[in-house]
């Protein structure tokens, strides 16, 4: 299955860094948070990614264009007028990464609509490019397959200022409403599984995925929630970035399921 990552927003709440690069490319532990999310999915065997780029989309393309080179041992041979490069060893992951320019001002639903040709007529994962989680991706997928609805989202219970869900006893999402900053109800953490029918709910570039599409799915009984009681954290500001970096540096990052040295945080 393909994994779609939303990475085209402006990241205005963390403008200290997003003025130079897209928010999902802001680093924690020396690597973009987008890379961390991709590592999560790859851990469960999902290695085909579609990145919905927009703001400073050239930065994302250039980063992946250089990723193989920057993570390989190479010999450059310029002797006798040659210009040869030999790869000795590479530490890159066996991923397929498609970066799509989905527009500068396109809303979230519009970005998903634009990558329909790359997804095709098959279910896919979808999440945001600015939050890490230790959800079991394959258990999420099994749950999605078990109920036969169009959409499943991962719900976590935190006092956060995110979209709030009203969930019934059968785990069906009854309604989807806007955030309340002190609301302790379950929130939408992303990490979704979507059937291809979702594209019928997306009109154009002005469609906000979290508004009419999810609200309509909830009213139709087509939106289900996978309750996650573990770790989830977005990176909306410098304070949250610092917290994630500290967890990673101290070896306490719940989302990290791979072995890799991280820089020392001074």
C-alpha positions as a Markdown table, in Angstrom:
| # | Residue | x | y | z |
|---|---|---|---|---|
| 1 | Unk | 0.0 | 0.0 | 0.0 |
| 2 | Unk | 1.1 | 3.6 | -0.7 |
| 3 | Unk | 1.5 | 6.1 | 2.1 |
| 4 | Unk | 0.4 | 9.7 | 1.3 |
| 5 | Unk | 2.1 | 12.4 | 3.4 |
| 6 | Unk | 0.8 | 16.0 | 3.5 |
| 7 | Unk | 3.8 | 18.3 | 3.4 |
| 8 | Unk | 2.7 | 21.4 | 1.6 |
| 9 | Unk | 1.6 | 23.9 | 4.3 |
| 10 | Unk | 3.3 | 27.0 | 5.4 |
| 11 | Unk | 4.1 | 26.0 | 9.0 |
| 12 | Unk | 3.5 | 29.6 | 10.2 |
| 13 | Unk | 3.4 | 28.7 | 13.9 |
| 14 | Unk | 7.0 | 27.6 | 13.7 |
| 15 | Unk | 8.2 | 30.3 | 11.4 |
| 16 | Unk | 11.6 | 30.5 | 13.1 |
| 17 | Unk | 12.5 | 27.6 | 10.8 |
| 18 | Unk | 9.7 | 27.2 | 8.3 |
| 19 | Unk | 10.7 | 30.5 | 6.6 |
| 20 | Unk | 13.7 | 28.6 | 5.3 |
| 21 | Unk | 12.2 | 25.2 | 4.6 |
| 22 | Unk | 8.9 | 23.3 | 4.6 |
| 23 | Unk | 7.7 | 22.4 | 8.1 |
| 24 | Unk | 8.0 | 18.7 | 7.5 |
| 25 | Unk | 11.6 | 19.2 | 6.6 |
| 26 | Unk | 12.5 | 20.7 | 10.0 |
| 27 | Unk | 14.9 | 18.4 | 11.7 |
| 28 | Unk | 14.7 | 16.5 | 14.9 |
| 29 | Unk | 17.8 | 14.5 | 15.8 |
| 30 | Unk | 19.5 | 15.7 | 12.6 |
| 31 | Unk | 16.8 | 14.3 | 10.2 |
| 32 | Unk | 13.5 | 15.9 | 8.9 |
| 33 | Unk | 10.4 | 14.9 | 10.9 |
| 34 | Unk | 9.0 | 13.7 | 7.6 |
| 35 | Unk | 11.8 | 11.1 | 7.4 |
| 36 | Unk | 10.9 | 10.0 | 11.0 |
| 37 | Unk | 7.3 | 9.4 | 9.9 |
| 38 | Unk | 8.5 | 7.5 | 6.8 |
| 39 | Unk | 10.7 | 5.3 | 9.0 |
| 40 | Unk | 7.6 | 4.5 | 11.1 |
| 41 | Unk | 5.7 | 3.2 | 8.1 |
| 42 | Unk | 8.7 | 1.4 | 6.7 |
| 43 | Unk | 9.1 | -0.4 | 10.0 |
| 44 | Unk | 5.8 | -2.1 | 9.3 |
| 45 | Unk | 6.7 | -2.9 | 5.7 |
| 46 | Unk | 5.1 | 0.1 | 3.9 |
| 47 | Unk | 7.8 | 1.7 | 1.8 |
| 48 | Unk | 6.0 | 3.4 | -1.2 |
| 49 | Unk | 5.5 | 7.1 | -0.4 |
| 50 | Unk | 3.7 | 9.9 | -2.1 |
| 51 | Unk | 4.6 | 13.4 | -0.7 |
| 52 | Unk | 2.1 | 16.2 | -1.3 |
| 53 | Unk | 4.4 | 19.1 | -1.5 |
| 54 | Unk | 3.6 | 22.8 | -2.0 |
| 55 | Unk | 5.4 | 25.6 | 0.0 |
| 56 | Unk | 9.1 | 25.4 | -0.9 |
| 57 | Unk | 8.5 | 22.1 | -2.6 |
| 58 | Unk | 11.9 | 22.4 | -4.3 |
| 59 | Unk | 13.6 | 21.9 | -0.9 |
| 60 | Unk | 11.9 | 18.5 | -0.5 |
| 61 | Unk | 12.8 | 17.4 | -4.1 |
| 62 | Unk | 16.4 | 18.5 | -3.7 |
| 63 | Unk | 16.7 | 16.7 | -0.3 |
| 64 | Unk | 15.6 | 13.4 | -1.7 |
| 65 | Unk | 17.7 | 13.9 | -4.8 |
| 66 | Unk | 20.8 | 14.1 | -2.7 |
| 67 | Unk | 19.8 | 11.6 | -0.1 |
| 68 | Unk | 21.5 | 8.6 | -1.7 |
| 69 | Unk | 24.7 | 10.5 | -2.3 |
| 70 | Unk | 24.8 | 11.9 | 1.3 |
| 71 | Unk | 24.3 | 8.5 | 2.8 |
| 72 | Unk | 26.9 | 6.6 | 0.7 |
| 73 | Unk | 30.6 | 6.1 | 0.7 |
| 74 | Unk | 31.8 | 7.3 | -2.7 |
| 75 | Unk | 35.0 | 7.8 | -4.7 |
| 76 | Unk | 35.3 | 10.7 | -7.1 |
| 77 | Unk | 38.0 | 10.1 | -9.7 |
| 78 | Unk | 39.1 | 13.1 | -11.8 |
| 79 | Unk | 42.4 | 11.6 | -13.0 |
| 80 | Unk | 43.4 | 11.8 | -16.6 |
| 81 | Unk | 40.4 | 14.1 | -17.4 |
| 82 | Unk | 37.9 | 11.7 | -16.0 |
| 83 | Unk | 34.8 | 12.5 | -14.0 |
| 84 | Unk | 33.7 | 9.2 | -12.4 |
| 85 | Unk | 31.9 | 8.4 | -9.3 |
| 86 | Unk | 32.0 | 5.0 | -7.6 |
| 87 | Unk | 29.5 | 4.0 | -4.9 |
| 88 | Unk | 31.1 | 1.7 | -2.4 |
| 89 | Unk | 28.4 | 1.4 | 0.3 |
| 90 | Unk | 25.0 | 3.0 | 0.8 |
| 91 | Unk | 23.0 | 3.4 | 4.0 |
| 92 | Unk | 19.8 | 4.5 | 2.3 |
| 93 | Unk | 16.4 | 2.8 | 2.8 |
| 94 | Unk | 14.8 | 0.7 | 0.1 |
| 95 | Unk | 12.0 | 3.3 | -0.4 |
| 96 | Unk | 10.1 | 4.6 | -3.4 |
| 97 | Unk | 9.4 | 8.3 | -3.0 |
| 98 | Unk | 7.2 | 10.3 | -5.3 |
| 99 | Unk | 7.2 | 14.1 | -4.6 |
| 100 | Unk | 4.2 | 15.9 | -6.2 |
| 101 | Unk | 3.9 | 19.7 | -6.4 |
| 102 | Unk | 0.2 | 20.0 | -5.2 |
| 103 | Unk | 0.2 | 23.8 | -5.3 |
| 104 | Unk | 1.2 | 26.7 | -3.2 |
| 105 | Unk | -2.2 | 27.7 | -1.6 |
| 106 | Unk | -4.0 | 24.3 | -2.0 |
| 107 | Unk | -6.0 | 23.1 | 1.0 |
| 108 | Unk | -5.5 | 19.7 | 2.5 |
| 109 | Unk | -8.3 | 18.0 | 0.6 |
| 110 | Unk | -7.2 | 19.6 | -2.6 |
| 111 | Unk | -3.7 | 18.2 | -2.1 |
| 112 | Unk | -5.1 | 14.7 | -1.6 |
| 113 | Unk | -7.3 | 15.1 | -4.7 |
| 114 | Unk | -4.3 | 16.1 | -6.8 |
| 115 | Unk | -2.4 | 12.9 | -6.1 |
| 116 | Unk | -5.3 | 10.6 | -7.2 |
| 117 | Unk | -3.4 | 9.5 | -10.4 |
| 118 | Unk | -0.5 | 8.3 | -8.3 |
| 119 | Unk | -2.6 | 6.3 | -5.9 |
| 120 | Unk | -4.9 | 4.7 | -8.4 |
| 121 | Unk | -8.0 | 2.6 | -7.5 |
| 122 | Unk | -6.7 | 1.1 | -4.2 |
| 123 | Unk | -6.8 | 1.9 | -0.5 |
| 124 | Unk | -3.9 | 4.0 | 0.9 |
| 125 | Unk | -2.5 | 5.4 | 4.1 |
| 126 | Unk | -2.6 | 9.1 | 4.7 |
| 127 | Unk | -1.1 | 11.3 | 7.4 |
| 128 | Unk | 0.3 | 14.7 | 8.2 |
| 129 | Unk | 4.0 | 15.5 | 7.8 |
| 130 | Unk | 4.4 | 17.1 | 11.2 |
| 131 | Unk | 3.6 | 14.5 | 13.9 |
| 132 | Unk | 5.1 | 11.3 | 15.2 |
| 133 | Unk | 3.3 | 8.4 | 16.8 |
| 134 | Unk | 4.0 | 4.8 | 18.0 |
| 135 | Unk | 0.8 | 3.4 | 16.6 |
| 136 | Unk | 1.0 | -0.1 | 15.2 |
| 137 | Unk | 0.4 | 0.6 | 11.5 |
| 138 | Unk | -0.6 | -3.0 | 10.6 |
| 139 | Unk | -3.1 | -3.3 | 13.5 |
| 140 | Unk | -4.6 | 0.0 | 12.2 |
| 141 | Unk | -4.9 | -1.5 | 8.8 |
| 142 | Unk | -6.4 | -4.7 | 10.1 |
| 143 | Unk | -9.0 | -2.6 | 12.0 |
| 144 | Unk | -9.8 | -0.7 | 8.8 |
| 145 | Unk | -10.3 | -3.9 | 6.8 |
| 146 | Unk | -12.6 | -5.3 | 9.5 |
| 147 | Unk | -15.3 | -2.7 | 9.3 |
| 148 | Unk | -15.6 | -2.0 | 5.6 |
| 149 | Unk | -16.0 | 1.7 | 5.8 |
| 150 | Unk | -14.4 | 4.4 | 3.6 |
| 151 | Unk | -12.1 | 6.0 | 6.2 |
| 152 | Unk | -10.4 | 5.2 | 9.4 |
| 153 | Unk | -8.5 | 7.7 | 11.5 |
| 154 | Unk | -6.3 | 7.3 | 14.5 |
| 155 | Unk | -7.8 | 9.0 | 17.6 |
| 156 | Unk | -5.8 | 9.9 | 20.7 |
| 157 | Unk | -7.0 | 11.4 | 23.9 |
| 158 | Unk | -5.0 | 14.5 | 24.7 |
| 159 | Unk | -5.8 | 18.1 | 25.9 |
| 160 | Unk | -4.8 | 19.6 | 22.5 |
| 161 | Unk | -6.1 | 22.2 | 20.2 |
| 162 | Unk | -6.9 | 19.9 | 17.3 |
| 163 | Unk | -10.0 | 18.7 | 15.6 |
| 164 | Unk | -12.3 | 17.0 | 18.1 |
| 165 | Unk | -14.2 | 13.7 | 17.5 |
| 166 | Unk | -17.4 | 12.4 | 19.0 |
| 167 | Unk | -17.1 | 8.6 | 19.0 |
| 168 | Unk | -19.9 | 6.2 | 19.7 |
| 169 | Unk | -19.7 | 2.9 | 21.6 |
| 170 | Unk | -19.0 | 0.9 | 18.3 |
| 171 | Unk | -16.0 | 3.2 | 17.6 |
| 172 | Unk | -17.9 | 4.9 | 14.8 |
| 173 | Unk | -17.2 | 8.6 | 14.5 |
| 174 | Unk | -20.6 | 10.4 | 15.0 |
| 175 | Unk | -19.4 | 13.9 | 14.4 |
| 176 | Unk | -16.3 | 15.9 | 13.6 |
| 177 | Unk | -16.0 | 19.4 | 15.0 |
| 178 | Unk | -13.5 | 22.2 | 15.3 |
| 179 | Unk | -11.0 | 22.4 | 18.0 |
| 180 | Unk | -11.5 | 23.8 | 21.5 |
| 181 | Unk | -8.2 | 24.6 | 23.2 |
| 182 | Unk | -9.0 | 23.0 | 26.6 |
| 183 | Unk | -11.0 | 20.1 | 25.2 |
| 184 | Unk | -10.0 | 16.7 | 26.5 |
| 185 | Unk | -12.1 | 14.7 | 24.0 |
| 186 | Unk | -10.4 | 12.3 | 21.5 |
| 187 | Unk | -8.6 | 14.2 | 18.7 |
| 188 | Unk | -7.7 | 13.3 | 15.1 |
| 189 | Unk | -4.0 | 12.3 | 15.1 |
| 190 | Unk | -4.0 | 11.5 | 11.4 |
| 191 | Unk | -2.5 | 8.1 | 10.6 |
| 192 | Unk | -5.5 | 7.3 | 8.4 |
| 193 | Unk | -6.5 | 4.5 | 6.1 |
| 194 | Unk | -8.6 | 5.6 | 3.1 |
| 195 | Unk | -10.5 | 3.8 | 0.4 |
| 196 | Unk | -10.3 | 5.2 | -3.1 |
| 197 | Unk | -13.9 | 6.3 | -2.8 |
| 198 | Unk | -12.5 | 9.2 | -0.6 |
| 199 | Unk | -11.7 | 11.0 | -3.8 |
| 200 | Unk | -15.5 | 11.4 | -4.5 |
| 201 | Unk | -15.7 | 13.6 | -1.4 |
| 202 | Unk | -12.9 | 16.0 | -2.6 |
| 203 | Unk | -14.0 | 18.7 | -5.0 |
| 204 | Unk | -11.1 | 21.0 | -5.8 |
| 205 | Unk | -8.1 | 22.9 | -4.4 |
| 206 | Unk | -10.3 | 24.8 | -1.9 |
| 207 | Unk | -11.5 | 21.6 | -0.2 |
| 208 | Unk | -10.3 | 21.4 | 3.5 |
| 209 | Unk | -10.1 | 17.7 | 4.2 |
| 210 | Unk | -10.9 | 18.2 | 7.9 |
| 211 | Unk | -14.1 | 20.1 | 7.1 |
| 212 | Unk | -16.8 | 18.9 | 4.7 |
| 213 | Unk | -15.2 | 15.6 | 3.6 |
| 214 | Unk | -14.7 | 14.2 | 7.2 |
| 215 | Unk | -17.9 | 15.8 | 8.4 |
| 216 | Unk | -19.9 | 14.2 | 5.5 |
| 217 | Unk | -18.2 | 10.8 | 6.1 |
| 218 | Unk | -19.2 | 11.0 | 9.8 |
| 219 | Unk | -22.8 | 11.8 | 9.0 |
| 220 | Unk | -22.9 | 8.9 | 6.6 |
| 221 | Unk | -21.4 | 6.5 | 9.1 |
| 222 | Unk | -18.4 | 6.0 | 6.8 |
| 223 | Unk | -15.7 | 7.3 | 9.2 |
| 224 | Unk | -14.3 | 5.0 | 11.9 |
| 225 | Unk | -11.7 | 5.7 | 14.7 |
| 226 | Unk | -8.9 | 3.5 | 15.7 |
| 227 | Unk | -8.3 | 4.4 | 19.4 |
| 228 | Unk | -4.6 | 4.7 | 20.1 |
| 229 | Unk | -3.6 | 5.0 | 23.8 |
| 230 | Unk | 0.2 | 5.3 | 23.2 |
| 231 | Unk | 2.4 | 8.2 | 22.1 |
| 232 | Unk | 1.5 | 10.9 | 19.6 |
| 233 | Unk | 2.9 | 14.4 | 19.3 |
| 234 | Unk | 2.8 | 17.0 | 16.6 |
| 235 | Unk | 5.5 | 19.7 | 16.1 |
| 236 | Unk | 3.6 | 23.0 | 15.8 |
| 237 | Unk | 6.2 | 25.2 | 17.6 |
| 238 | Unk | 9.8 | 25.4 | 18.8 |
| 239 | Unk | 8.8 | 24.1 | 22.2 |
| 240 | Unk | 7.4 | 20.9 | 20.8 |
| 241 | Unk | 10.4 | 20.5 | 18.5 |
| 242 | Unk | 12.8 | 20.9 | 21.4 |
| 243 | Unk | 10.7 | 18.3 | 23.4 |
| 244 | Unk | 10.9 | 15.8 | 20.5 |
| 245 | Unk | 14.6 | 16.3 | 20.1 |
| 246 | Unk | 15.2 | 15.8 | 23.8 |
| 247 | Unk | 13.3 | 12.5 | 23.8 |
| 248 | Unk | 15.3 | 11.3 | 20.8 |
| 249 | Unk | 18.7 | 12.4 | 22.3 |
| 250 | Unk | 17.9 | 10.7 | 25.6 |
| 251 | Unk | 16.8 | 7.4 | 23.9 |
| 252 | Unk | 13.2 | 7.8 | 25.1 |
| 253 | Unk | 11.5 | 8.5 | 21.7 |
| 254 | Unk | 8.5 | 6.1 | 21.6 |
| 255 | Unk | 8.2 | 6.4 | 17.8 |
| 256 | Unk | 11.8 | 5.4 | 17.1 |
| 257 | Unk | 11.9 | 1.7 | 16.1 |
| 258 | Unk | 15.3 | 1.7 | 14.4 |
| 259 | Unk | 18.9 | 1.8 | 15.4 |
| 260 | Unk | 20.6 | 5.1 | 14.6 |
| 261 | Unk | 23.0 | 7.4 | 16.4 |
| 262 | Unk | 21.5 | 10.9 | 17.1 |
| 263 | Unk | 23.4 | 14.1 | 17.7 |
| 264 | Unk | 24.0 | 15.2 | 21.2 |
| 265 | Unk | 21.6 | 18.0 | 22.2 |
| 266 | Unk | 23.6 | 20.7 | 24.0 |
